[in-house]
Amino acid sequence: QQQQQQQQQQQQQQEQPRCVEQLSQRVVHLEADLVLLTRRKVELERENEALAAAAARQNTLEVQLADALASRERAEADRDRLEADRERLEAECRKHRVESVRREELEAQQAAIASSFSELQGVVSQLV
């Protein structure tokens, strides 16, 4: 039974870093996406400025400008979504860190209890 408990504890300890690592990788990917979207936003803003400068020369500026603005709004919506995802993942990471600390405390308590129980069994066997 103790071997099973030890195996379970080892398995839990192995799974925790993987979960944290996966979440960390997801945060890195989301941050990279956010950088790309920010760059894309800057590009779209430049395109928008170019369209505004061409307004005097082109009758079709309104259609082009509407397309650029829609792209910018989509980029901003994507950026906002990614930012919300990043914040959610950061909160999950904080939660997992707290849970990990608590789990370690409980494991230490469990080890202390097991040790005390073992000592008690020794005393009882000597008395019997």
C-alpha positions, 0 to 999 in steps of 0.5 A: 500500500505504501508503494502504491502511495509512493507511486501515486505521489511520484506520478503526481509530482511528474504531472505537475511540472508538465501541466505548468510547462504546458500552460507556460508554453501556451502563455508564450504562444499567446504572447507571440500572437499578441506581438504579431497582432500588434505589428499587424495593427501597426501595419493596418494603421499605416495602410489606413493613413495611406488610404486617407492621403489618397482620398483626394485622388480616388473616388473609391477611398470610402470602400478601401477605408471601410475595409482597412477599418474592419481589418483593424477592428478584427485585429483589435478584437483578436488582440483583446481575445488573446489578452483575455486568454493570456490573463486567464492562463496566468490566473490558472498558473497562479492557481496551479502554483498554490495547489502545488504548494498545498499538495506539497504541504499535504504530502509532508503531513502525510509522511509525518503521520505515516512515520508517527504511525509506524513508531506507534506500531513499534511501541504497541508491538513492544507492549504486546 
